[in-house]
Amino acid sequence: MQLHDRLYIGGAWVAPAGEGTIDVVNATTEEVMGRVPEGTPADVDRAVAAARDAFGEWSVTPVEERAKHLERLGEGLTARMADVGMLVAGEVGMPLQMATLIQGGVPAIVMGSYAETARQFPFEERVGNSVVVREAVGVVGALTPWNFPLHQTVAKVAPALAAGCPIVVKPSEAAPLTSFLLAEVVHDAGLPPGVFNLVSGYGPVVGEALVTAPDVDMVSFTGSTPTGRHIAALASRSVKRVALELGGKSPNVILDDADLAEAVQSGVRQCFLNNGQACIAWSRMLVPRHLHDEAVEIARQVAERYTVGDPFDPATSLGPLSSGDQRERVRDYIRTGVSEGATLVTGGVEPPPGLERGWFVRPTVFAGVDNAMTIAREEIFGPVLAIIPYDGDDDAVRIANDTVYGLHAGVYSGDKSRAVRVARRLQAGQVDVNGGGYNFLAPFGGYKQSGLGREMGRDGLHAYLEAKSLQL
């Protein structure tokens, strides 16, 4: 049981202003696995004041010193990888081995990587008769999600600190425990007081207080598109800078010369990553019409090989969803898919055999999906794949781009140059070509309603800087 009764503000663990608490529930057992304070607007005010007090000194701290702090934080997170894996497997339901490597390992790498990014970044450069100076934007309010809780927090904390910005983090109330672990790492690493602050609580209370706080200069949010719209509207009242990483309905375009078995298998695995709880999930698989039935059969076989169960069991490859509400939401989408005429190939709304307890959903594949159907339009956030037939490359691109989202995509072809040509036509912030690997130094973010701005690498650092031109 992870019990936290303090918030991290101004470099110290402090008592919250209120007495409320939030239970963190294990996705497999449906039992309480932790408890954190239910923060209040007064706690937000105190955290923002601490960050504002720290801004003057932190923003002018030499880059090398900030980089060394980031390296220490990366080392601290590396030492806690196993702890992160355990927490995420419980809170979110990702199988333990994968949670340790991805949810624990990637944030540690990203945190450390920003030390070198900061060292190489041109904070000052001569442009004609001007010196262009890039300075910290100010105090940052970060609102982070539950599906990749530590990674999405570090994706904001690391560049903000590298830029010279103090930060106040409001984690998701559904999965806040890794943020408290991060605060422990921050404290042990000796980060100056007020540079990192943590206030847990509910979005409509703590989140909105953070977004509207007068001394917050920038808001960075990762979550659903409807919530992102609301946050942008609140922040616009004081013309705060806003960075939004929102939803997706990502296509995986399999061309007619691709290795069909490899492309479909890879696409199913990517769609079901983190039990389907990923904004980058390739939830739409686009296949040539004449290969549709063959692709469906491969996808069925892959989906049915998944072992659904306790994420702490080494045999498990698909764990539960993060909450009962999320499970019901996914089940409703499956019902809608059937009612709108899609063919249910495998899976469905019934719980997996022997798993009536816990928020489990069977890996589900739909065939013969029309891109106008609800399951092809809306982000489901569960292990549900929609297979859509197309007629020719132009039709594939049209269907892929026929969405309000544009976060991620994939293209598979036996001809890499052809795959790249198609990838260039897709309206998405990242496109994996023939399974190209994740690059934490490349910009990440979306077109259209998938967000504003970019995270990761140099682009992620740019987001936390203001440009000033000194005309000489």
N, C-alpha and C positions, 0 to 999 in steps of 0.2 A: 504494500500500500504506500503510495506516494502522497504524503500529506504536507502541503505548503500553507502556512498561515501568514506569510509575509510577502510583501511586494518588494521589488528591487528598484530603489529610487535614490539618486544622488550618491551612488557608491556604497549603499548599505541596505540591509534587509530591514524593512520598516513595517510597522503595523498598518493595515489599511484603515481608512476612515470609517468604513461600515463593518457590520458583523456578518454579512452574508457570505455564503460559500457556494462553490459550484462543484458538483460531483462529476468526476471523469469515469465513464463506464467502459468496461472491457467489451469489445465488440463480439467476442466469442462466448463469454459466460454470461453476459448481461449483468454482471456484478460490478459494484464500485471498485475501481482500482486506484483512485487517487482523488485528491480534493485540493482546490485552489481558492484564493480569495475572490469574492465577487466585488470587483473594484467599483468605484463611484466617480462622478465628475470631479469631486474634491481630490481624489487620488491622481486623476489626470492633470489637474492644475498643478499639483505638487511636482509631478514628474516633468511636466513641461517647463516649470520654473527652474528645476535642477538642470535640465538640458540647456535652457537659455543662459544660465549662469556659467555653464561649461563652454558655451560656444566661443566666447572671445578668445580664450586660451587655446582650445583644441583646434580652432580654425587656422591658427598661425603656428601650430606645432610643426616643426620641420617634417617634411615628407618621410625622411628616413626613420624618424622616431615613430611616426604613425605606422609605417611599414613593419617595424619590429613588433609593435603591438599586435598587428594582424597575424604575423607569424606565430606569436605566442598563442593567440586564440586558435589558430589552426592546429597547433600541436596539442592544445588542451582538448579540442574536439576529437582529434585522432585517438587520444587516450580514452575517450568516453564512447567510442563507436559501438561497443557491445551494449552499453547502457541505452544508447539511442535506439538500437535495434529492438531491444526488449520493450521499450516504451511504445514505439510505433506499432509493433506487432500487436500489442494490447489495445492501444487507442484506435488505430486505423484498420488493423486486420491484415496488413501485408505479411506474407510468410517471413519467418524470422531471419533466415539466411539472406534473403533478398533485402529485407529491411535494414540489416546491419551493413551490407555493402553499399546500398543505394542511399537509404535515408540517413545512415550514419557516416558513410565514407565520403560521399560527394560533397556535403556541406563543409567537411574538414578541408577538402582539397580547394574548394572555392574560396573559403576564408583565407587560406594561405596564399592562393594565387593573386589576390588583390594586393599583396605586399609588392610583388614584382610589377604588377600593372601600375601601381602608384609610382614606383620608382622610375618607370619608363614614360610616364605620361607628361606631355608638354603643358605644365601648368602656366608657363609663360612662353610666348613666342613672338618674334618680330614679323609683322605683316606690313610691308611698305613703311610708311612713316609712323606706324602705330606699334605699341607693345600690347598684345592681347593677353590679358591676365584672366585666368579661370579660378574663381573663388568659390568657397563653400556656399551653398544656397541658404543655409541656416539650420534651424531645428526641423527634424523630420519626424513625422508620425507614420508608423508602419502598421498596417493591418494585414495579418497573415492568415492563410487557410489551414484546413485540417488534413488535407490529403498528403501533402509533403511538408509537414509542419516545420521541421528544422531547416530543410533546404530553402524553402521560400522565405524563411526569416533571414537566413544568412545571405540570400541573394539581395536583400535590402540593407542589412546591417554592414556587410563587408564594404560595398562601394560607398555607403554613406560615411563610414569611419575613414576610409581612404581619402575621401574628398575633404574631410575636415568638419563633417556635420555630426553633432550629437543626435541621438535617436531615442524615441519612445516607442516601444513595441507593444501592440495589443494583439496577443495570439487568439486564435479561434478557441472559443469556450469548449468545443468538442475535442480538441487535442492540444492542450496547452503545456503538457508536461515537459516536452523537449525545450521549450522556451525557458523554463525554470532551470533546466540543466545548462542551457547556454548562459544564463545569468550567473550560475555557479562558476562556469569556466571564465567568464569575464571578471568576476570578483577575484578568483585565484590568480589570474594573469596580471592583476594590478592596473587595469584600465583606469584612467583618471575619473574621479567622481562626476556623475552627471552625464558622461559621454554615452553610456548605455543605461536605459531605464526600462522597466517591465511592469506593466499594469494589466492584469487579467480582468476579464469581465465580459459582459454581453455587448454585442454590437450596437443595438439601439441606444445603449446608455454610455458605455465607455468609448466605443468606437466613434459615435457621433460627437461626444465631447472632445475627443482628440482631433477629429477632422475640423471642427469649428473653433478650436482654441486659437485665440488671436496671435499667440506667440509661436504657433506652428507655421513654418514657412512652406513646407512641402508635405504632401500626403502620398504615400506609396501603398497601393492596395492590390492584393491578389485574391480573386474569388469570382463569383458569378457575374455575368454581364448586368442583370437587373440591379444588383447591389452596387456595382461599379457606377452605373448611371446615377444612382442616388448619392453616392459619395461625391461624384463630380459636381452634382448640383449644389450640394452643401458647400464644397470647397470654393465654388465659383463666387459665392457671396463676398469673399474677401480676396478673390483672384489668387488663391494659392496655386502653386504648381502642383500638378497631379500626374502621377504615373500609375497606369492601370494595366494589370495582366489578368485578362478575363477568360471567358469560356472559349470552347472550340467544338467543331464538328468535323474533325479532320478526315480528309480523303486519303486512301491508299490506292493509287492508280497503277494497276497491273497491265502493262502493255502486252500485245499479242505475241511478242518474241521473248518474253520473260520465261525464266524457269518457273513454271506455274506452281509446282509443289513448294519450292523454296519461298516464293513470294507470298503465297497464301499462308504458309506456316508462320513466316515472320510477321505478317499482318495480323494474324490471330493473336500471337504473343504480345505484340505491341498494343493491340486493342484491350487485352485483358491485364495489362500492366497495373499493378497495385489494385487488383480485383476490378479493373475498369475505372477506378477512381483517379483519373488523370486527365487534365485539360488537353493534353497532347494525344490522347487516345485516337488511333486510326479507326474510328467507329463506323466509317463508310468504306467498304471495299468495292472498288470499281473494277469490273472485269469485262473483257470482250464478250459480247452476247453468245458467240459460238463456244466459248469456254466456260460459260456460266455454270452449267450443271457439274462439270468436272471440278471447278473451283469450290462449289458448294459441298461436294462430297469430301474434298480434302479438308475444308474448314470444319465439317462435322466431325471427322475423325480426330482432328487436332483438339477441338473443344471437348470431346468426350474422353480424351486421355488425361484431362486435368483432374487432379485429385483435390476435391473440395473438403476443407476441414480446418482443424485447429492450426492457426499459423505457427504455433510452437512445436508442432509435429513435423519432423524433417521430411516426411512423405508428402506433405501438403504443398500444392502448387497454386491454389486459389483459396484465399481466406474469406472472411465475412466482410460485409460492408460496414461502414463506420457507425451507423445508427439504425434504429428501427424505422425512423422516418425516411431515411435514405433507401432502405430496403423496399418500403412500400411505394416510394416514388418510382423505383426501377421496375417493380412489378406492374405498376400502372402503365408504364410505357410498353411493357411486353404485351399486356392486354390490348392496348391501343394498336400495336403492330398487327396483332391477329385480327382485330375488328376492322382494320383498314385494308385487309387483303394480302398482307405479306405472308409468306409461307414460313411457318415455324419449323425449322429443320431439327433443332435439338435444344434442350433446355426448357424454359417455361417458368411459370409462377410458383409451382409447387416447390417446397423446400427440398434440398438434397436428402436422400434417404439417411435417416439416423441423425439429422441435424436440425431438429425442430427448435432447439434452443440455440441462440446466436443469430446474427443478422445475415444469414447466408442466402445467396441467389445462385442458381445453377448457371454455368456458362451457356449463353444462349446465342444461337445463330439464326438469322432470318435470311431467306432467299427471295428472289424476284421482287426486290424492293424498288419502288418508284421514288425518285428523289423528292417528290411532293409530299410523301407520307411523313407523319409526325416523327417516326423513329429515325428518319433521315434528315430532319430539320432541326430537332432540338437536342441539346446536350443531355444525355441520360446519366452519365457518371456511374456506370455499372458494367458488368461483363456482358454486353449486348452488342453484337455485330450485325450490321445491315449490309448485305451483298447486293450491289446494284449493277445490272448489265448496261453496256454502252455499245455504240456503233461507230468505231473509228476514233482516232486521236482527238479530233476537234470536238466530238461529242463528249469524250472523257473530260477534256478541259472545261467544257461548258458545265457539265454536271458538278465537277469538283469545285468550280468557282460559284456555283449557284447556292450560296449560303450567306447568311449575315456574318459568319465567322471567317477568320483567316489566320489561325494560329500556327498550325503545323500541317504537314502533308508528307506523303511518301510516293516515290515513283520507282517502279521496277521494270527493267528492260534488259534484253541480252546485248543491246548496243548502248553503251554508256553515253555516247554523244547524243543519241536520240532521247535517252532518259533526261539528260540535262536540258535539252531543248524544251521538253514538256515541263520540266521543273521550273524553268524560267517563266512559263506562262501561268503558273499557279499563283493565286493571290494568297500567299501565306508567308509568315515571317521566317519560318524554317521549313526546308524540304529535304528529307533524307533521300538520297539517290542510291538505289540498290543496297539499302540498309546501312548507309553511312553512319558512323558512330557519333554519339553526343560529344560536342565540343564546348566546354564550359568557358572558353575564351571568346566564343562567337556570340553576337547579339541574339537575344531571345525575346520575342514579343510578337504581337499580332497585327494584322491588317483589320480594317473594318471594325466590327463590334467585338473583336478579340482584344482590344485594348489601345492604350496610348503609351508611346515610348518603348524603350528596350531595357532589358536587364542583362547582366553578365558581361564580362570583359570590359574593354574601353568604352563601349557604348553605355554600359551600365554605370560607369564612373561619370560620364558626361551628364547623366540624368540629375546628378546631385551638385552640379556646378553652374554658377553664373559666369557669363563672359563680360569682361570689362575692357574697353579699348582706351588706352592712353595715347592720345594723339601728340606726337612729338614734333 
